[in-house]
Amino acid sequence: MKFLYKCFIFVIPLLFLSESAYSYIDKSTAVVHVLNKAAGKVHVVRVPVGYSVNTEKLNIAVRKCMQSDPFDAENYFAFVEISESNTGQIFGGWMNRNEPGKNPLQSPDYDVWLVNCE
């Protein structure tokens, strides 16, 4: 019985301390790469959080940009909305730097993916 009591006293608090592994640091600027498929050129675009930037035919707005906990593997996440001048919104959602193939914008004319947050 004493063993169970000691486990409860010492192990349970450690479970609550592990929540810090899920903390993130808010950043003020997202850095994305925009590939113009027709021209074969990549542009580096910096978008401040809460603002939008026009590049080529795209309007890129960033709502949130975060870095993972510095004690964890480095990763960046951004909530991005992208619209094209002639068709309206073509992407809205989270982008993850460490998994660029999972959630980038891939349109017939452009590819857009997150590089980091500054």
VEXDREN-2710 file (C-alpha; in Angstrom, 1 decimal):
% VEXDREN-2710
k/r/px/py/pz
1/MET/0.0/0.0/0.0
2/LYS/2.9/2.4/0.8
3/PHE/4.2/1.7/-2.7
4/LEU/1.0/2.8/-4.3
5/TYR/0.9/5.9/-2.1
6/LYS/4.5/6.8/-3.1
7/CYS/3.7/6.3/-6.8
8/PHE/0.6/8.6/-6.5
9/ILE/2.6/11.3/-4.7
10/PHE/5.6/11.3/-7.1
11/VAL/4.4/10.0/-10.5
12/ILE/1.1/11.8/-10.9
13/PRO/2.6/15.3/-10.6
14/LEU/5.1/14.5/-13.4
15/LEU/2.2/13.8/-15.7
16/PHE/1.0/17.4/-15.3
17/LEU/4.5/18.8/-15.8
18/SER/4.8/17.2/-19.2
19/GLU/2.2/19.6/-20.6
20/SER/5.0/22.1/-21.2
21/ALA/6.1/20.0/-24.1
22/TYR/3.0/21.2/-25.9
23/SER/3.7/24.9/-25.5
24/TYR/4.4/27.2/-28.4
25/ILE/6.1/30.5/-28.9
26/ASP/4.1/33.1/-30.9
27/LYS/6.2/34.8/-33.7
28/SER/5.4/38.0/-35.6
29/THR/6.3/37.1/-39.2
30/ALA/5.9/34.0/-41.4
31/VAL/8.4/33.3/-44.1
32/VAL/6.9/31.4/-47.1
33/HIS/8.3/30.3/-50.4
34/VAL/6.2/30.9/-53.5
35/LEU/7.0/28.8/-56.6
36/ASN/5.8/30.3/-59.9
37/LYS/5.5/27.1/-62.0
38/ALA/5.4/28.9/-65.4
39/ALA/8.5/30.9/-64.7
40/GLY/10.3/28.3/-62.7
41/LYS/11.2/30.8/-60.0
42/VAL/10.9/30.7/-56.2
43/HIS/10.2/33.9/-54.3
44/VAL/10.8/34.4/-50.5
45/VAL/7.9/36.3/-49.0
46/ARG/7.7/37.6/-45.5
47/VAL/4.2/38.2/-44.2
48/PRO/3.6/39.9/-40.8
49/VAL/1.0/38.1/-38.6
50/GLY/-2.4/39.9/-39.0
51/TYR/-1.5/41.3/-42.4
52/SER/-1.6/40.2/-46.0
53/VAL/1.0/40.6/-48.8
54/ASN/0.4/40.6/-52.6
55/THR/2.9/38.7/-54.7
56/GLU/2.4/37.9/-58.3
57/LYS/-1.3/37.0/-58.6
58/LEU/-1.6/35.8/-55.0
59/ASN/-2.7/37.5/-51.8
60/ILE/-1.2/35.7/-48.8
61/ALA/-2.6/36.5/-45.3
62/VAL/-1.1/35.0/-42.1
63/ARG/-3.4/34.8/-39.0
64/LYS/-1.0/33.0/-36.7
65/CYS/2.6/31.8/-36.7
66/MET/4.2/29.7/-34.0
67/GLN/7.4/27.9/-33.1
68/SER/7.4/24.7/-31.2
69/ASP/8.9/24.5/-27.7
70/PRO/12.7/25.2/-27.9
71/PHE/13.3/22.0/-25.9
72/ASP/11.4/20.0/-28.5
73/ALA/12.4/19.3/-32.1
74/GLU/12.3/22.6/-34.0
75/ASN/9.1/23.1/-36.0
76/TYR/7.0/26.0/-37.2
77/PHE/3.2/26.2/-37.8
78/ALA/1.3/29.0/-39.5
79/PHE/-2.4/29.5/-40.2
80/VAL/-2.4/30.9/-43.8
81/GLU/-5.2/32.1/-46.1
82/ILE/-4.3/32.4/-49.8
83/SER/-6.4/33.9/-52.5
84/GLU/-5.8/34.4/-56.2
85/SER/-6.8/37.7/-57.9
86/ASN/-9.2/36.0/-60.4
87/THR/-10.6/33.0/-58.5
88/GLY/-10.8/34.1/-54.8
89/GLN/-9.6/32.0/-51.9
90/ILE/-7.7/28.9/-53.0
91/PHE/-6.2/27.8/-49.6
92/GLY/-7.0/28.3/-45.9
93/GLY/-5.5/26.3/-43.2
94/TRP/-2.4/25.3/-41.2
95/MET/1.0/24.8/-42.7
96/ASN/3.7/22.8/-41.0
97/ARG/7.3/23.4/-41.9
98/ASN/8.5/19.9/-41.0
99/GLU/5.9/18.3/-43.2
100/PRO/5.7/20.5/-46.3
101/GLY/4.1/17.9/-48.5
102/LYS/1.2/17.4/-46.2
103/ASN/-0.4/20.8/-46.3
104/PRO/1.1/23.3/-48.8
105/LEU/-0.8/25.1/-51.5
106/GLN/-0.5/23.2/-54.7
107/SER/-2.3/24.9/-57.6
108/PRO/-1.8/24.7/-61.3
109/ASP/0.1/28.0/-61.3
110/TYR/1.8/28.2/-57.8
111/ASP/3.1/26.2/-54.9
112/VAL/3.4/27.8/-51.5
113/TRP/5.0/26.4/-48.4
114/LEU/6.1/27.6/-45.0
115/VAL/9.8/28.0/-44.3
116/ASN/9.8/29.4/-40.8
117/CYS/8.4/32.0/-38.4
118/GLU/10.5/35.0/-37.2
END
